[in-house]
Amino acid sequence: MLNYAVKRLGLSIAIVSLAMFLLFCMIYLVPGDPASVALGPRATDAMKEALRVKMGLDQPIWVQFWNFFSGAWTGDLGEEVLSGRPVLDVVFEQLPYTLILIAGGITWSVALGIPLGCWAAINRGSFADRLVGILSVAVIAVPSFVVAIYALLIFAVTLQWLPAIGAGEPGDIGDQLVHLILPSLAVGLGWVGYIARMVRASMLEVLEASHIRTARAFGLPDRTITYRYALTIAILPTITLLGVGIGQMLSSAVFAEIVFARPGVGKLVYDAILTRNFPVVTGAVLVTTVIFVLLNLVADLIVGALDPRVRSSF
Amino acid sequence: MSTLSISGLNVFFSTEDGPLHALKDVAFEVPERKIVGIVGESGCGKSTLINAILGLLADNGEVRSGQILFEGSHELTQLSKVEMQNLRGPRISTVFQDPMGALNPVLSVGQQMVNIQYRDDASKAQKAARAVEMLQLVRIPDAESALGRYPHQFSGGMKQRIAIAMALMMEPALLIADEPTTALDATLEVTTIELLKDLQKKIGCSVMFISHHLGVIAELCDDVVVMYAGEVVERGTVRDVFHAPGHPYTRRLLECDPARQTERTRILPTIPGEIPDLRARPQGCVFAARCLQQHLGCDQPQVEQNLGHDHAARCNLADEVSNQEVSA
């Protein structure tokens, strides 16, 4: 297991490095001079030149890349244009809100998707199965910002059951959870559909396997067969899928944070783009990338922990 | 008293093209402490027979008529789901053909062997000790550490021995072995057969041994049941059936056994043709289309002919044909 974890971690570092390289290329290829953008139209050439030197833009490209790359690995993502605070601090301030939002989205999708998929597979071909199938496609098809807006309109504005905006009183966990319900639903609802379909498909496949026939031939109770013998295997592809899904949830989080006026990395990037605060955009994107890769790593390690075959193949 | 006594068993599957008559008037006995071989080519209904006995027919399958009497007192076709579930495992257990897929890949061997003892009140440690004992009996080296290992860490032969250990752990009255050696190579096949024979003696159970390997049947079994297209075409002791086959199909099958080839040949004998479509069973003999001894009686329903003590063949000509052979 340790061996597997170390190898998987090595792969993650390689992926983050590649992401950094691509990000650097994109910044470099974006038209316009970062110094003149940062200083605005009324800056003099001398001021621009001074900022260029300060930002290291006068150096050859490989030196620039190395500065960016080594800086990023040591946590130096530059400074915010307006206040001069380190970008990393600004991003980390917002990061917990987004991570909690994603965790909420995962909770929704897992808590609804797995039982629904499992139930549909066991009652294959029934009305319930078909209903789950239709609903899955429906929730996958609806974009998360539409879910966010309608959830806000129905539950916060019309019914007034739940708060509409903000992340709740700091320190009041109950209040924060209540504020989390609707945004996390917006982030996770589509994934209820993906997970239900995935669990249903892999559950049907596993239930056909000969080891399930063996389990039945030993007279094990249906419950044991479904939950201990079949679902533990059928869940594995779902965990991998969720690892990838976190990437999409991170982008849904941008909309959810804007619609519900919640603090978070998505809101930070949105505001930073509007104010041309490019170091913050770069830093936030990079931190998000690292989070995504890390959570994928976690998903793979969970699969490794649950599936002895994966463990020993590394 | 027979451990298993099947009579007049008819199993149908409903398909999109109408009902499929998978087992027709199947009748045979598995006497106490005997090993009965079931032989027949693919599609002859061996798997359906096992599933019907175990009460594990697919949703579209149905026992229309007949009896499956277990230990003289349980009529398996009439039992409720729970009653049947309570027999599977402790009283009737099964070893399946595919040792690679027969064990759960994400549970350790120990967990699986402890789980199937869920009906016992014994402690977990006692159940584990029982599992170790069984693994030692099937000669798994280092049985205690084997409990913590997963199926993919064992070879095919070892997995099949583990499956046998699991099946015999609860000392069932009937062991159903569904081609347990087909997926193994020849040397492993011999050791597995010997192991089965030893354990059967030790535990004193009856065995229903399904195989298409005639040599294995001859080696291991007391009685043999020959199946063709969902019908029992011949049954009797191994000696009678192998030495004086009464049904033309049995004779052709024996001729096709490569082990019986005494001369070098480029072409191994086969039985040309295919099993008939079971959705439209022929009125007469099911084997008629492939039979070399066609006769006027072939288009009539075939009646089982008694050929001596506990030896019968479902062919209207069986008497004549075997007599001819004896005189010739």
Interface residues (C-beta under 8 A of the other chain):
Chain A: A209 S210 H211 R213 T214 A215 R216 A217 F218 G219 L220 P221 T224 R228 Y229 T232 I233 L306 D307 P308 R309 S312
Chain B: L54 L56 Q85 N86 L87 R88 G89 P90 S93 T94 F96 D98 G101 A102 L103 N104 P105 V106 L107 S108 N115 I116 Y118 Y150 H152 Q153 A163 M166
